[in-house]
């Protein structure tokens, strides 16, 4: 399983069993990095819109995908594309002001993202391998 | 299971030397209450303010709203597994301080949200502007982590509500309402011709500042399960959810769930209200699969004809909502879903992060992106600097005169996804 994140706290603190890739950029760039991998056949394992802190409010985002790339997984593609659409709706007209808040509350935003994500990683570690890799997998 | 709710109407709150309820006025001895709350070593100070309907008062940032209640007869106590021992609640008699609420504020994290205006245009968007509110302003000891801070504020609110509730234990109620849920078998025999309906209550459970507790159990670690509707009325479900003010379910919402209230109102005449299925909203997609499978299985096992599903929160739970809807419809059971919308400021964008053709009966709580203007208030309770960093605000949100131009999502309860508000669409 592979973590895609722009949150240094997740890079530093996530369980060592997970591989990780750091995105030097904003929330949106994490979504795009995940979308690119889904195009290549990786599967989404956590929801990209984790947390009720809206895009445009928090600058941090961490997403778990499968390490292996197989064929294109349409459900994963649907969810990431929907998430990018929501990101774009919610960030419209919010430029400028948010960056001030994001800097002032950066540590809190990192912590919330990291804690929600850690909960998902705990769920992920309960099975022998990611649920998406089981052959009898239920459809999303 | 049968519960009587004895309502004691509270028409005013005042500070006084002795805490009591007299002639429908709630008197609070803050010294006594403060001593009780400061038993928590993590709480450095707590201050109290009263906010009444019609005042030019703004409360910010709001964490939770709680209605004071007390068990008079029947098993268990209010907030079982949290303040009272773990024992099944929902039967006997419970007294309620109707018209009063405890509101908690505190600077848990640097990004803030949740406004209650007691008058003006903002007051129309929140049900809590109509209540006599005892507001707690909590400051914790230095160095407390965010999760510990949230817990301190949550418990201060619950303890205060329980303290005030106890004042009503011996009182004669102004009005008594009775709610009864028969067993599945009894219900079928009693109402053979009525459609049988269950309620799927989705609970926020993503983690830090996004948690809900059921009998003290963290809902993210629970499988989908069932409750009698009256268990909610005794505080079986409490909110630890501090994010997304407009569409989070406060503890007050759980105690007064309008879907439960409305299904009871039609129970025995138009339909047979079978019970409440509670399910979670986790981040890991396989958890969503498991929980929604379980929801559909319980619906099938109960053999109901229809289901009402309510959601909590923004974004990710849209996927849980659609999974629940799709899988229940696939069992041949009709669903109605209750949600709210993030359709952009002009309302023209798609409202949810997910969709499916089977979600063909949808009730909305309103568009959280709608822009509103809140005039300045004479009194600000809580942390006024929070208005500078309010979620749903934007460049220039806070004007020099104290007025705020922001998205509707700043207001506590404005687009509540249980329908505990006035906004909707046709």
Interface residues (C-beta under 8 A of the other chain):
Chain A: X44 X45 X46 X47 X48 X49 X50 X51 X52 X53 X54 X57 X58 X64 X79 X82 X83 X85 X86 X89 X90 X92 X93 X94 X95 X96 X97 X98 X101 X104 X105 X107 X108 X109 X111 X112 X115 X116 X117 X118 X119 X120 X123 X124 X127 X130 X131 X132 X138 X140
Chain B: X109 X110 X111 X145 X146 X147 X204 X206 X207 X208 X209 X210 X220 X241 X243 X244 X248 X282 X283 X284 X285 X286 X287 X288 X289 X293 X313 X314 X315 X316 X318 X319 X323 X342 X343 X344 X345 X349 X350 X353 X354 X369 X389 X391 X393 X394 X395 X396 X397 X409
